[in-house]
Each structure stands twice: as C-alpha cells, then as structure tokens.
C-alpha cells in the first residue's frame, strides 16, 4: 500500500434516521411551531399553517442542518482518534416507505496508511468487546438473517474487507465510537443530539413570508379569532400587521373590527385592562 489516501464510500454510524427517532419530523414540526410562535405568529395562524402542511421548507432546512452537524461531530471524533483522515458528506438517503430500515447518510471516507493500521490495532486491542459487538449485531434470530458473519476471524472482518466494502467500515466506526465512549449507539446519538440541537441555526419560514401566503389564501377575511389574537398581542410587529390588514389589505375596517371584537366578548376585557383601541402607525 502506498502513502496515498484510500477512499471508501460507506455510511455514517450513530445516526438512526429521521423516522421515529430523536430527530423525527413530528418533533421537528413541533420545534418549528415553537420557533414561529416565539417570533410572533399567533396560535390560529399556526394551526392554519399546519393544516396547509406548509412546514416543508423548514423541515428541509432542518434535515440539511442535522445531516451536516451530525456528520461533522461523528467524523471529527473519528479524526481525533486517528482512524480517519478526512471525509465528504455525499447526502441523505431517504426512503419512501419505512419498513425494515430508515434514512442514512452516505459518506466518503479518506484514510491514510496510519489510519488503517490504527483501525486494525484498535480491533485487536479491543478484541473481546469487538467480538461481543459482532455477536450482538450479526447473530441471526427469528425475522433477521444477517448478511455478514458474527465471527471476528471471518473474512468479512479482515482489514482488506473493511476498507473495500460499503458496509463494514461504517460498522467498524460505530464500534470504535461506542466502545471509546462507553455508550451504546442510542445513548451516543442522544449525546450528539444534545450538542447539535442547541447550536444549529434553523431557518424556518419567516413570519412575514408565511403571513403573505395566508393573505393570498384569504385566511384573514372575516377571521375574528386571528384578528383578535393580533389585537391582543403584546408584539409590536403583530400590531403593525393588524394595521396593515385594516389600512392596506382592506380585510376589515377599524369600525367593523372593533364591533366584532366587542361581539367576541372582549368588551369587558378591554375595559378591565383599560386598553385603548389604537393601532401602531
């Protein structure tokens, strides 16, 4: 083997996909909804947004951020262990139907001669744990027939097989990471999740763009619940938007709005709080 790096196309360990996992879309949608509410969207606007299934842009951006961040965290840890030289994220592979597998991230790994020697040494030095790992992951049972041998002395797990296949290297990296951190794959995924979810910059649809789409769909026309929420809001941008609906979009006149709010049982509320009916200009 010369001193050139070896290129191996494989998959990213630890990441279990978006379906029914810590990263799933249901959690994503909830997270996006909280983000939009914090930035001024009213509850009734959010409900309409959910009904129209307009979360797709935010979810795509979320997926892109997660793929980049989890890949960086995992591969950087492998580089620190000197079992990887460099990597390139090829992209997310998503399934149309989730039956026996989930999403995966394709990675091109670049390994030096030293990286390969270190992998071989790590497996030898941790042979007892490595043997248990293979037994846990590749022993057949009812409904599961493994494609690879669970014996550490099998040809499936020689160093040549590991660096010349699309599956084995990803699994070896999973073992190295879990063994080095003394965590199973699920616990390690949560460990990365805690770091990633608090640091990624999510780019969900901004409130102005969402509201323009709702205007185009005539959502605000005679929608007293939403108009009342906007009126009641302490958010200055919401007051400005209400002013726009009244004065520019001609959704409703000030007189009609006040009358509808009064009829919506807000008359006592306005009196008790001594609120003045005044729009932000």
C-alpha positions in Angstrom: 0.0 0.0 0.0 1.5 3.4 -1.0 1.2 6.6 1.0 -1.8 7.9 -0.9 -5.1 8.1 1.0 -7.6 5.3 0.4 -11.2 6.4 -0.5 -14.0 4.3 1.0 -17.7 5.0 0.3 -19.8 4.0 3.2 -22.4 5.3 5.7 -22.4 7.4 8.8 -22.7 5.4 12.1 -24.7 6.5 15.2 -27.3 8.5 13.1 -30.5 6.4 13.2 -32.5 8.4 10.6 -35.4 10.8 11.0 -38.3 8.3 11.2 -39.5 7.5 14.7 -36.2 8.7 16.3 -34.9 11.6 18.3 -34.6 13.6 15.0 -38.1 12.7 13.7 -40.3 15.1 11.7 -43.0 15.2 14.4 -40.5 16.7 16.8 -39.2 18.9 14.1 -42.6 20.3 13.3 -43.3 20.9 17.0 -39.9 22.6 17.3 -40.6 24.8 14.2 -44.0 25.7 15.6 -42.5 26.8 18.9 -40.0 28.9 16.9 -42.7 30.6 14.9 -44.8 31.3 18.0 -41.8 32.9 19.7 -41.4 35.1 16.7 -44.9 36.5 16.7 -47.1 34.0 14.8 -50.5 33.5 16.5 -51.9 30.1 17.5 -54.7 30.2 15.0 -52.2 31.2 12.2 -50.0 28.3 13.2 -53.0 25.9 13.2 -53.8 27.0 9.6 -50.2 26.6 8.7 -50.2 23.1 10.0 -53.4 22.3 8.2 -51.9 23.6 4.9 -48.8 21.5 5.5 -46.5 24.5 4.9 -43.7 23.2 7.1 -41.8 21.6 4.3 -39.2 24.4 3.7 -38.4 24.4 7.4 -38.1 20.7 7.6 -35.8 20.5 4.6 -33.6 23.1 6.2 -33.7 21.2 9.4 -32.7 18.0 7.7 -29.8 19.7 5.9 -28.6 21.2 9.2 -28.8 17.9 11.0 -27.0 16.0 8.3 -24.1 18.4 8.2 -23.8 18.7 12.0 -24.1 15.0 12.9 -21.6 14.2 10.2 -19.2 16.8 11.4 -19.4 15.7 15.1 -19.1 12.0 14.3 -16.3 12.3 11.8 -14.3 14.9 13.8 -14.3 12.4 16.7 -13.0 9.7 14.4 -10.3 12.1 13.2 -9.3 12.8 16.8 -8.9 9.0 17.3 -6.7 8.9 14.2 -8.7 6.3 12.4 -9.9 8.8 9.7 -8.0 11.5 7.7 -10.8 13.3 6.0 -14.4 12.9 4.8 -17.0 14.2 2.4 -20.8 14.1 3.1 -22.5 12.7 0.0 -26.0 13.3 1.2 -29.1 11.9 2.9 -30.7 8.8 1.6 -34.4 8.9 2.5 -36.8 6.0 2.0 -40.3 6.3 0.5 -41.5 3.7 3.0 -40.0 2.8 6.3 -40.3 -1.0 6.9 -37.0 -2.6 8.0 -34.6 0.4 7.7 -34.5 4.1 8.0 -32.7 7.1 6.5 -29.0 7.0 6.2 -26.2 9.5 5.4 -23.7 8.5 2.7 -20.1 9.4 3.5 -16.9 9.2 1.5 -14.1 8.4 4.0 -10.4 9.1 3.3 -7.9 7.0 5.2 -4.1 7.1 5.3 -1.9 4.1 5.8 -1.6 5.1 9.5 -5.4 5.4 9.8 -5.8 1.8 8.5 -3.1 0.5 10.8 -4.8 2.2 13.8 -8.1 0.6 12.9 -6.5 -2.8 12.8 -4.7 -2.2 16.1 -7.9 -0.9 17.8 -9.8 -4.0 16.8 -7.0 -6.3 18.0 -6.5 -4.4 21.3 -10.3 -4.5 22.0 -11.0 -8.0 20.6 -13.2 -9.1 23.5 -15.5 -6.0 23.1 -15.3 -6.3 19.3 -16.3 -10.0 19.4 -19.3 -9.1 21.6 -20.3 -6.2 19.3 -20.4 -8.6 16.3 -22.3 -11.2 18.1 -24.9 -8.5 19.2 -25.3 -7.1 15.7 -24.9 -10.1 13.4 -26.4 -13.1 15.2 -29.5 -14.4 13.4 -32.8 -14.6 15.2 -36.5 -15.0 14.2 -37.1 -12.5 11.4 -33.5 -11.5 11.0 -30.9 -13.2 8.8 -27.6 -11.2 8.9 -25.7 -10.5 5.7 -22.3 -10.6 7.5 -20.6 -13.1 9.8 -20.5 -12.5 13.5 -17.1 -14.1 13.9 -14.1 -11.7 14.3 -11.9 -14.2 12.4 -14.3 -14.2 9.4 -13.1 -12.9 6.1 -16.0 -10.4 6.4 -13.9 -8.5 9.0 -10.4 -8.6 7.7 -8.9 -5.1 7.3 -9.0 -5.6 3.5 -12.7 -6.4 3.6 -13.3 -3.4 5.9 -11.8 -0.9 3.6 -13.1 -2.4 0.4 -16.8 -2.5 1.1 -19.7 -0.1 1.5 -21.0 -1.6 4.8 -18.2 -2.8 7.0 -16.2 0.4 7.6 -19.3 2.3 8.9 -20.0 -0.6 11.3 -16.4 -0.6 12.5 -16.6 3.1 13.1 -19.8 2.6 15.1 -17.9 0.0 17.3 -14.9 2.3 17.8 -17.1 5.3 18.8 -19.4 3.4 21.1 -16.5 1.5 22.7 -14.4 4.5 23.2 -17.2 6.5 24.7 -18.6 3.5 26.7 -22.0 4.2 25.4 -24.3 2.2 23.2 -25.3 3.7 19.8 -28.6 5.0 21.1 -27.1 6.8 24.1 -24.3 8.2 21.9 -26.9 9.5 19.4 -28.6 11.4 22.3 -25.2 12.7 23.4 -24.6 14.2 19.9 -28.3 15.4 19.8 -27.8 17.5 23.0 -24.9 19.3 21.4 -26.4 19.7 18.0 -30.0 20.8 18.6 -29.0 23.7 20.8 -26.4 25.0 18.4 -27.8 24.7 14.9 -29.3 27.7 13.3 -32.6 26.7 12.0 -34.0 28.6 9.1 -37.8 28.1 9.2 -40.0 30.2 7.1 -40.1 33.8 8.4 -43.3 35.1 9.8 -43.7 37.9 7.1 -43.5 35.3 4.3 -45.9 33.0 6.0 -48.4 35.8 6.5 -48.2 36.9 2.9 -49.1 33.4 1.9 -52.1 33.4 4.3 -53.2 36.7 2.9 -53.1 35.3 -0.6 -55.3 32.4 0.6 -57.8 34.9 2.1 -57.2 33.4 5.5 -57.8 36.7 7.4 -61.0 37.6 5.7 -63.6 37.8 8.5 -61.4 35.6 10.7 -62.2 37.3 14.0 -60.3 34.8 16.1 -57.0 35.6 14.5 -57.7 39.3 14.2 -58.5 39.3 18.0 -55.2 37.4 18.7 -53.3 40.0 16.8 -55.1 42.8 18.6 -54.5 41.2 22.0 -50.8 40.5 21.3 -48.1 42.5 23.0 -45.9 42.0 20.0 -45.4 45.3 18.2 -44.9 43.6 14.8 -48.3 42.0 15.3 -49.9 45.4 15.9 -48.3 46.7 12.7 -49.5 43.7 10.8 -53.1 44.2 12.1 -52.8 47.8 11.0 -51.7 46.6 7.5 -54.7 44.3 7.3 -57.0 47.2 8.1 -55.5 50.0 6.2 -53.7 48.4 3.2 -55.2 45.0 2.6 -58.8 46.2 3.4 -59.5 43.0 5.2 -61.8 44.8 7.6 -62.4 48.4 8.7 -61.5 49.7 12.1 -65.2 50.1 13.0 -66.1 46.6 11.9 -63.1 45.2 13.7 -64.0 46.9 17.0 -67.6 45.8 16.7 -66.6 42.2 16.0 -64.1 42.2 18.9 -66.8 43.5 21.2 -69.1 40.8 20.0 -66.3 38.3 20.6 -66.7 39.0 24.3 -63.7 41.2 24.6 -65.6 44.3 25.7 -65.2 43.5 29.4 -61.6 42.5 28.8 -60.8 45.9 27.2 -62.5 47.8 30.0 -60.8 45.9 32.8 -57.3 46.3 31.3 -58.1 49.9 30.3 -56.8 49.1 26.8 -57.1 51.8 24.2 -58.1 50.9 20.7 -55.1 52.4 19.0 -53.2 51.0 16.0 -49.4 51.3 15.6 -48.7 53.7 12.8 
